[in-house]
Amino acid sequence: MALMTPADLTAWRQRTGLNRLQAAEALGISRNTITRMEAGTSEIPAYIELATEALEARLNQPAK
């Protein structure tokens, strides 16, 4: 698994239609933290990459 880049994180957020606050809440982090990650001033931990993949898969499931 490759490390997630700031551009990858921003692209994920835009693909899922989440704003920074919504994405932060879904990932269990603060809005400031996701802003710093997207800006490249904070490292993106591996668990955030895993969480984004899981959330995107869940959002892409057909409604029951």
Backbone as CSV, one residue per row, in Angstrom:
resi,resn,N_x,N_y,N_z,CA_x,CA_y,CA_z,C_x,C_y,C_z
1,MET,0.856,-1.172,0.000,0.000,0.000,0.000,0.898,1.229,0.000
2,ALA,0.647,2.116,-0.928,1.399,3.368,-1.018,0.865,4.356,0.014
3,LEU,1.735,5.239,0.447,1.295,6.256,1.397,0.408,7.269,0.697
4,MET,-0.619,7.700,1.387,-1.542,8.682,0.852,-0.869,10.055,0.839
5,THR,-0.996,10.752,-0.270,-0.441,12.095,-0.392,-1.519,13.124,-0.057
6,PRO,-1.112,14.367,0.191,-2.110,15.417,0.408,-3.087,15.530,-0.766
7,ALA,-2.584,15.406,-1.984,-3.463,15.467,-3.160,-4.451,14.309,-3.176
8,ASP,-4.001,13.120,-2.753,-4.895,11.955,-2.677,-6.023,12.205,-1.678
9,LEU,-5.681,12.781,-0.537,-6.683,13.045,0.497,-7.708,14.059,0.012
10,THR,-7.228,15.113,-0.633,-8.138,16.123,-1.180,-9.032,15.514,-2.251
11,ALA,-8.445,14.700,-3.131,-9.229,14.055,-4.192,-10.291,13.133,-3.599
12,TRP,-9.933,12.384,-2.548,-10.904,11.507,-1.885,-12.069,12.327,-1.344
13,ARG,-11.739,13.417,-0.668,-12.791,14.246,-0.069,-13.708,14.811,-1.145
14,GLN,-13.143,15.284,-2.227,-13.956,15.832,-3.312,-14.782,14.754,-4.001
15,ARG,-14.192,13.579,-4.195,-14.902,12.448,-4.819,-16.111,12.019,-4.005
16,THR,-15.969,12.065,-2.683,-17.064,11.629,-1.821,-18.068,12.745,-1.550
17,GLY,-17.748,13.961,-1.984,-18.667,15.084,-1.810,-18.701,15.636,-0.394
18,LEU,-17.659,15.350,0.375,-17.621,15.823,1.761,-16.825,17.118,1.859
19,ASN,-17.303,18.030,2.701,-16.479,19.196,2.980,-15.474,18.801,4.060
20,ARG,-14.582,19.726,4.414,-13.535,19.358,5.381,-14.113,18.968,6.738
21,LEU,-15.129,19.673,7.196,-15.716,19.347,8.496,-16.358,17.961,8.466
22,GLN,-17.125,17.670,7.433,-17.773,16.364,7.319,-16.742,15.241,7.220
23,ALA,-15.696,15.455,6.425,-14.649,14.447,6.284,-13.937,14.227,7.612
24,ALA,-13.622,15.308,8.300,-12.947,15.202,9.594,-13.792,14.422,10.588
25,GLU,-15.080,14.728,10.649,-15.970,14.013,11.574,-16.046,12.536,11.219
26,ALA,-16.119,12.228,9.925,-16.195,10.828,9.492,-14.912,10.066,9.832
27,LEU,-13.782,10.784,9.843,-12.489,10.150,10.125,-12.105,10.212,11.597
28,GLY,-12.882,10.940,12.384,-12.593,11.042,13.817,-11.417,11.953,14.137
29,ILE,-11.217,12.968,13.290,-10.151,13.939,13.509,-10.739,15.339,13.450
30,SER,-9.953,16.341,13.778,-10.454,17.719,13.739,-10.368,18.284,12.325
31,ARG,-11.150,19.321,12.086,-11.105,19.995,10.786,-9.720,20.589,10.565
32,ASN,-9.109,21.123,11.616,-7.757,21.676,11.494,-6.753,20.606,11.072
33,THR,-6.913,19.400,11.594,-5.996,18.317,11.246,-6.121,17.954,9.775
34,ILE,-7.336,17.820,9.264,-7.483,17.463,7.848,-6.987,18.599,6.961
35,THR,-7.173,19.829,7.409,-6.657,20.972,6.651,-5.136,20.916,6.570
36,ARG,-4.482,20.605,7.690,-3.018,20.499,7.700,-2.544,19.320,6.852
37,MET,-3.267,18.212,6.894,-2.895,17.056,6.077,-3.002,17.391,4.588
38,GLU,-4.077,18.059,4.200,-4.257,18.428,2.798,-3.216,19.444,2.347
39,ALA,-2.765,20.295,3.265,-1.752,21.296,2.939,-0.343,20.706,2.920
40,GLY,-0.201,19.488,3.452,1.095,18.842,3.491,1.946,19.229,4.684
41,THR,1.352,19.913,5.665,2.118,20.308,6.848,2.008,19.297,7.975
42,SER,1.116,18.324,7.835,1.008,17.207,8.780,1.036,15.914,7.986
43,GLU,1.722,14.927,8.530,1.788,13.617,7.885,0.419,12.943,7.933
44,ILE,0.121,12.168,6.916,-1.137,11.422,6.866,-0.843,10.001,7.351
45,PRO,-1.355,9.633,8.532,-1.104,8.289,9.056,-1.764,7.206,8.191
46,ALA,-1.196,6.026,8.235,-1.718,4.906,7.449,-3.180,4.620,7.784
47,TYR,-3.565,4.805,9.065,-4.956,4.492,9.425,-5.941,5.436,8.746
48,ILE,-5.512,6.646,8.417,-6.397,7.579,7.703,-6.618,7.068,6.280
49,GLU,-5.565,6.591,5.642,-5.720,6.028,4.304,-6.677,4.839,4.331
50,LEU,-6.516,3.954,5.297,-7.412,2.796,5.416,-8.851,3.239,5.668
51,ALA,-9.012,4.236,6.522,-10.358,4.731,6.843,-11.012,5.362,5.615
52,THR,-10.253,6.106,4.819,-10.841,6.728,3.622,-11.299,5.662,2.634
53,GLU,-10.501,4.603,2.504,-10.896,3.511,1.594,-12.180,2.843,2.077
54,ALA,-12.271,2.592,3.368,-13.467,1.941,3.919,-14.691,2.843,3.791
55,LEU,-14.522,4.124,4.087,-15.660,5.054,3.994,-16.136,5.190,2.552
56,GLU,-15.204,5.271,1.624,-15.599,5.400,0.228,-16.337,4.147,-0.243
57,ALA,-15.868,2.978,0.151,-16.543,1.738,-0.219,-17.955,1.719,0.354
58,ARG,-18.079,2.162,1.576,-19.405,2.194,2.231,-20.340,3.179,1.537
59,LEU,-19.805,4.341,1.159,-20.632,5.339,0.475,-21.053,4.889,-0.915
60,ASN,-20.262,4.013,-1.521,-20.553,3.540,-2.881,-21.460,2.312,-2.910
61,GLN,-21.821,1.790,-1.743,-22.726,0.639,-1.710,-24.128,1.091,-2.091
62,PRO,-24.849,0.241,-2.826,-26.235,0.584,-3.156,-27.090,0.665,-1.890
63,ALA,-28.049,1.554,-1.923,-28.952,1.701,-0.774,-29.757,0.435,-0.588
64,LYS,-29.991,0.099,0.686,-30.777,-1.116,0.983,-32.230,-0.784,1.145
